[in-house]
Amino acid sequence: MKSVAMVLMLIMLAACGVESASTAASAAALKKQELEQGRAAMEKVQRDLDEVNKQAAQRAAQADEAK
């Protein structure tokens, strides 16, 4: 009877470990997705800044030509 109880306890402990591992994997997947979204947002901001700088340079060149 003691050995059956021990086996059941070991199975329960192992199940907790599996649940913890799957939770950690899920959390890691979410963090990866967050990082990818952050990287995409950062790249978009950089492209927008590049476009603004390009337009400012064009306006400055047009202003110099007008003088």
Wavefront OBJ file of the C-alpha trace (Angstrom):
o trace
v 0.000 0.000 0.000
v 2.859 2.363 0.815
v 4.448 1.760 -2.578
v 1.169 2.569 -4.366
v 0.908 5.822 -2.441
v 4.532 6.638 -3.287
v 3.952 5.935 -6.969
v 0.858 8.151 -6.967
v 2.785 10.949 -5.267
v 5.601 10.648 -7.812
v 3.119 10.782 -10.681
v 1.501 13.886 -9.204
v 4.879 15.559 -8.778
v 5.858 14.679 -12.332
v 2.586 16.129 -13.606
v 3.363 19.382 -11.813
v 6.726 19.483 -13.541
v 5.125 18.980 -16.943
v 2.635 21.744 -16.262
v 5.435 24.075 -15.179
v 7.422 23.267 -18.305
v 4.465 23.937 -20.591
v 3.720 27.187 -18.755
v 7.339 28.278 -19.180
v 7.223 27.387 -22.869
v 4.027 29.411 -23.315
v 5.542 32.381 -21.519
v 8.655 32.168 -23.681
v 6.544 32.076 -26.845
v 4.637 35.165 -25.700
v 7.866 37.010 -24.930
v 9.225 36.104 -28.360
v 6.077 37.453 -29.985
v 6.309 40.652 -27.937
v 9.934 41.095 -28.999
v 9.064 40.573 -32.659
v 6.223 43.108 -32.426
v 8.517 45.580 -30.688
v 11.185 45.097 -33.327
v 8.627 45.637 -36.116
v 7.356 48.800 -34.422
v 10.899 50.089 -34.009
v 11.654 49.443 -37.693
v 8.470 51.282 -38.710
v 9.411 54.284 -36.571
v 12.882 54.265 -38.138
v 11.388 54.192 -41.654
v 9.032 57.042 -40.731
v 11.936 59.085 -39.342
v 13.978 58.440 -42.472
v 11.057 59.639 -44.596
v 10.627 62.795 -42.490
v 14.359 63.533 -42.733
v 14.263 62.999 -46.492
v 11.325 65.403 -46.841
v 13.068 67.993 -44.661
v 16.189 67.765 -46.811
v 14.097 68.207 -49.950
v 12.388 71.271 -48.483
v 15.746 72.735 -47.477
v 17.082 72.169 -50.993
v 13.998 73.799 -52.519
v 14.381 76.768 -50.157
v 18.029 77.162 -51.195
v 17.054 77.052 -54.883
v 14.389 79.685 -54.338
v 16.927 82.156 -52.905
l 1 2 3 4 5 6 7 8 9 10 11 12 13 14 15 16 17 18 19 20 21 22 23 24 25 26 27 28 29 30 31 32 33 34 35 36 37 38 39 40 41 42 43 44 45 46 47 48 49 50 51 52 53 54 55 56 57 58 59 60 61 62 63 64 65 66 67
